[in-house]
Amino acid sequence: MKRREFVLILSAAVAAAVPLRAQQKAMPVVGALNVGSPPANLGDLLRGPIHQGMGEMGFVEGQNMKWENRWAEGHYDRLSALAADLVSRKVDLMIATDGTPTAIAAKNATSTIPIVFTGVGDPVGFGLVASLSRPGGNLTGLSDLNVELTPKQLELLCELAPQAAAIAVLVNPNNDMSERQVKAAEEAAQTKGVRLAVLKAGSEGEIEAAFAQLHTDALLVGGDALFISRRGQLVALAARHAVPAIYNRPGFVAAGGLMSYGDDPDTFNRQAGIYAGKILKGAKPADLPVQQPTTFKLVINLKTARALGLTIPPSILARADEVIE
């Protein structure tokens, strides 16, 4: 073969390979912004509901997508820097877990990267989306009703402990939703004719300090990512102080807590994974409506009730979705 013919053939081969390489898109990278701490076992995370939802959409970690996790370890003031770090790594999509502060940090970090949030209270009021049905920007996701459920939680406490003259509500002052939850609790307490005490805790140490100030007949633990990550500590402190407590997640009751009432986080997190998969396939957050829970679970731990010397009223047992013996 002559040199000139060889050069022409080589040039043609290189030219044909260029568009082929262009069609081979690199694996998308999903950045997860979390308030809590990483699990001890990474496998638990990969088997979690968000990954299940993404799997249903055909996206599997290490096969056709990559996952970048950032953990604030309970420190809300770290969220902005962690969100900025994910943006600097040019992730294709961001999942803001654990509530309103995380979603706000993600939104402030980028107006172009798609964001799926979970557990956000009042996303319209905080300016995260234009409306629930038509979000309109680069954010969509799942909105909780923690504030709206607060009166029902307090009502359940009063029904369980009718002798209670005073109830405490524990909130995280670093959470943008805490003031609204306190207001809802105050209005509900006034309606029920009980006194309300407000306890605040924004860290592990402050949780211990808050319980040291606990002088009420019952306790309502507000919805907060820090509290969820410290559920073992909260349940142990409630047992030590022998105080009936209600929480917003079934995981507290599974850990030994008395009672919970709220939405099912696994169902919502799975839906967040499905939304993430849809966006990676080309859907726009602006066109995916923000979803809210329509069903709620009441879970009761009878062993804990007996340890507290409580008899669960039949009216509550009849409404329970799950009873732990």
N, C-alpha and C positions, 0 to 999 in steps of 0.2 A: 504493500500500500504506500502510495506517495505521501510525503509529509503534508502537502496541502490538503489532500483528501482526509487524512487523519485529523487535522486541526478542525476541519469543517464538521466531521462527525462528532468530535468531542464537544464542540460549541453547541451543536444541536441537542446533545444529551443533557448538557448543563442547563440550557434554556428550558427543556421539558421538565426538569426536576424542580425549577423555581416555583411554578404554580402548584406543583404537588405538595411541596413543603408548606406553602401558604395555606393549603386546605387542611393541613394537619394541625388543628388548634391545640394549644397546650391545655392540660387539665385545668378546669376552673378551680379557683381557690376561694373558699368560704371562710370568712373571719368571724369568730364568735366572741362577743363582748359579754363577760360574765361578772356579776358582782361578787359571787362566792369564791370558794377555793376549789382547786382541782380535786377530783375524787382520788382515793388511794389506788384504785384499780382503773386504769385507762379503758379496759374492756367494758366496764360498766357504762362509761360515757358513750362508747361506740354502739352499745346495745340500747341506748336511751331512745326516748320517743322522737326526738328531733331527727336522729339518724334513721329511725324506722320510717318516718315520713319521707325523708329524702330517698331511702331505698325503694319505697313504693313508686317513686318517680324515676327510678333507674339510676340513681347516683349513689355510689358506694365509695367510702373513704379508701384511698390507695389504689383503686381500680380506675375510676374515671373522674375523680375529684380529690382535692386536697383540703385539709382542715387546719385552720390556724386559730388556736384558743388563746384568749387573754383573760386573766383572772385578777380581779381587784381585791380578792381575799377580804371582803367585807368593808373595804375603804372606798367610799363613794368619791372621795376627792382624787382618786387615781383614774377614774373612768375616762376623763377627757384625754389624758396622755395615752392611755391604752387604745382609745378609738383613733387618735391621730397616728399611732404606730401602725394600726391595721390599714389605714388609708395610705400611708407611705409605702406599704408593701404591695399596693395596687391589687387588693383583693377584688374579686369579681362581684361579691355580695357580702353583706354583713348581717349577722343575726344578733340582735340586741336582746339578751335574755334578762329575766329577773325584774322587769318593771320599768316604771317611768323614768328614773334617773339614768338608766342605761340607754334608753331610747333617745333621751334629750342629748346625751353626750355623743351618740352616734350621729344624730341629725346635725349637731353643731360642727362635726368633723368633716362632713361631706354633703354636697347637694347633688351629686351625680351618681355615686355608687348606690345601688339598690339596697334597702334595709328592710328586714323583717323583724318586728319587735314582738315580745311576748309579755303578758301580764301587765299591760299599761292601763292605768285608770284615766279616763277622760282624755283620749288622744286628741280630740278636737279642741278642748279647752286649753290644752298645753301647746297648741299650734303645731302638732306633729303631722296632722292630716287636715284637709279641707272639710271632709265629711266622712262618716263611716262607710257610706255606700260608694263614694267616689273620692278616694284619698287625694288624688290630684298631684302628688309629688313623687319623691323617690322612696317614700315609706309606706308600709302597710303591715298588717299583722293581726295580733290577737289582743283584745282588750278585756281586762277583768272587771269584776263588779265588787271589789273588796269593800269600798266605801258604802255602796248600796246595801251590802249584806250585813253591815255592822248592826243595824237595829234588830235584825233577825237573830244574830248571834247573842246579843244582849238579852233578848227575849227568852232564848233557850236557856241561858244561864239562870235567869230569874225563875223559870219554870222548874229547873233542876234543883235550885237552892232557894226556895221561896222565902226563907228566913233572912236572906241577904239584904242588909240595909245599905251596904256600900260595895261598889264594884270598881276595880281598877282597870284601866286600859293602858296597855304597854305599846308605845310607838317609837319609831326611829326618827329623831328630829332631822336627820339628813335626807330623809325620803320626802320628795315633793308632795306626796299624798297624805302625809301624817296629819297636817292641820285639818284637812277635810274629814279624815277618819275620826279625829277627836270631836269635831263639831257634830258628826252623825251620832257618835256615842253619847254626847251630852244631851242631844235632843231626845234620843231613845230613853236615856236614864230619867230624864224629867218626866216623860210620858209614863214610865213604870213606877215613878215615885221613889227612886233610889238615888243615893249620892254617888257621884263619879269622881274618882281620883285619877289623875293623869301621871303616868310614869314614862320617863324617856330614857332610851338607851341606844347609843350609836356605835357601840363596840362590845367585845366580849366582856371586858372589865366593867363597863357601864351596866351590863345586864345584871351582874352580881350586885352592883350598888343599887340598882332599881329594886331588886327583891328585898334588899335590906330596909327599904322604905315602904314595903308592902304591909299595909295595915287594913285590909279590906276583907270582905267575906268571899269574894270571887274575883276572877281575873279574866279579861279578854285580851288575847295577844293579837295585836294588829298584823295585817298582811305586810311582810317585808322580807326581802331576800336575805338580809343578815339573820333574821330570826329563823328562817327556813334552814340556813346553813348551820345554825346553832341550836337546832331543835332538841338534841340530846341534853344540852345544858339547860334549856328552858324547862323541859319536862322534869328533869332531876330537881331543879329548884322549886318547881310547883309542888312536887312530892315532899320535899324537905320542909316546905312551909305549910303543907297540908291544905292547899288552897285549890278549890275546884276551878279549872281553867278551860276555856274554849279557844280553839285555833281555827285557822282558815284552810288547812291542808290535812288530808288523811295521814300523811307521813308522820305527823306529830302523835297521832293516836297509835299508829303502829309502833312508835318508839316508847309508848307507855303513857301518853297524854290521855286526858279524860274524854274529850269530845272535840269534834271538828265539824264545821259546816262551811262549805264553799264549793267552787267548781272543781272539776277533775283536771289537774295540771298535765297529766300524761296525754289526755285527749287533745288539749290545746297545743302542747309542744309538738305532738305528732303533726298537727295541722300546720304548724310553723315550718316543719320540715317539708311538707307537701308544697307550701307556698314557695319555699326556697327553690325546690326542684322546678316548679313552674316558671319561676323567673329565670333560672339558668337555661331553660328551654326557650326563652324569648318573651315571656309575659312581662308586662310592665306593672310595677307596684301601684301606679296610679289607677289601674283598672281592676285591681283585686280588692274587694271590699274588706274593711276591717271586721273581723268576726268577734262576737260576744257570746258568752256561755248562755245556754238555755236550760240546762239541767244542773242541779246541785246535789251534793252528797252529804248526808248526816251520818257520821261514824262515831260509835261509842265504844269505850273500853270498860267492860264490866269488872275486870280485875282491878283496875284503878279506882273505879267507883267503890268497890268493897273496901279497898285500902283506906279510902277517905271516909268510910262509914256512911256512904250515900246509897240510897235506894233510887234507882232510875224510875221515874214515873212511867206507867204503862202508856201514857199519851205520847211520850218521847220514844219509847221502844217501838211503838207501832209505826212511827214515821222513819225510823232508822233504816238507812240503806245497807249498813254493815254493822255488825255487832261483834266485837272481839271478846272472846271468853277468857 
